[in-house]
Amino acid sequence: MRKILLSFIVLTLGMFDSYSQSCIPTTINGSTITLACGQACAPFTYQVPHLKSTSDYAVTTTPYAAYPNTGGTAIPSIYIDDKYSQLIPMAFPFCFYGQTYTDIIAGSNSLVTFETICANASNAYTLTVGGAPQPLPYAGGGGPTGIATTYYPRTAIMAAYQDIDPSATPLPTRRIEYNVFGTAPCRKFVISFVDVRMFGSSCSNLIHTSQIVLYESTGLIDVFLLNKPLCTSWPSGAGAGLAILGIQDETRTKFAAAPGKNCTQWSEANTGYRFTPNGGTSNFVSAQLFTLAGVFIANADTATTTAGILDITFPAICPPPGAPTTQYVIRTTFNSCTGTPLTSSDTITANRVTTLPANINTTATTCGVSTGSITVTPTAGTAPYTYTLNGGAPQTAPGAYTFNNLAAGTYTIVATDFTGCTNTFTATVTTTTSIPGNISSTGTSCPLSTDGTITVTPT
């Protein structure tokens, strides 16, 4: 028979100021774009979560970027196998499936819920019904009445919901905690399950670490899996190794789950998943480009090629001609899930390449005669091009240009395109010490005659 072992849940509340306070994770602040020599304008595209109403969600992968999971203030509570915590104040209202919640409950099997009847109740370890795996959504069960009675809470967020045991010979680093990061209205409520053993003697060497991040104002949910192990020997029968990465609503009829991870056997490490509100109404307002002085330049174009992600493009960012570096501000605005506008202001830099690339080819002189040449061939830039040799008169051409009749020596060439891109090159014309010529001959009239000739004609 499975035993319930008493322990405690460590809950901490802290601040970590190094994370960005932008409510909209644009991740473009400090980005640069480079314009080639002669390129007047360049496009700039970035992606953000396409925040919509919370009546539905889209699941996408995201890089592993877990928040710190140490520190904070402990709350005397229960660290018991298969147990839900007491109600935990969240510090801010969180939007989830059309409702707003201010308290949350953590389950020891790596999930959270807003369903208040789960407080201090049993967090069942079973994920089967009738001897078969039970994926989301599931509205059965009479409530959190026992550890072996399958019950998926209303308003559940399952961060690899599987049978882990915080009470089993805990590691010194074992923790289940929460933190609050950032400042209003862009705070993140973070629940971490750290170094928790899998249940059972045959799997207790497997260690589970996961994290749930709830975003104020946007309703975004991130799940980070540092290590999600697979125990194929427990629970017994059809439930062996099952785990769920997904969410379900108050009615337990709507859900979203990561592909291939809805009550199946799986394992992975160092991965992230994002649940983005994806209801019928978009909360996007605008994306605008400004100078650093605040002068409006352009509105962006938008498109959605992947559910849950909004592609934002400025087709043409055109720095002033001749300016090597120009900075701009991009303001991305969404309405929050409660209707308040949220704006992210990011600075990007446009760098213009002002050096004109070109290839230099030379031909040598002949015996001191000024027959050498230098050919300059630009590989970028805008025609027409202007060339000077040793500071002489400028020569203009639509493309490559050749300086002819040059004596042996070293020359300085300056090439400039129509937009002002320029470059200085040094080329050396060498000389030859042999005299070129043609040779012809006539044979002798007889084998012993000496009337043959050889004629050498210098050229």
Secondary structure by P-SEA (a helix, b strand, c coil): cbbbbbbbbbbbbbbbcccccccccccccbbbbbbcccccbbbbbbbcccccccccbbbbbbcccccccccccccccccccccccccccccbbbbcccccccccccccccccccccccccccccccccccccccccccccccccccccccccccccccccccccccccccccccccccccccccccccbbbbbccccccccccccbbbbbbbbbbccccbbbbbbcbbbbbcccccccccbbbbcccccccccccccccccccccccccbbbbbbccccccccccbbbbbcccccccbbbbbbbccccbbbbbcccccccccccbbbbbbbbbbbcccbbbbbbbbbbbbbbbccccbbbbbbbbcccccccbbbbbbccccccbbbbcccccccccccccccccccbbbbbbbbbcccccbbbbbbbbbbbccccccccccccccccccccbbbbbcc
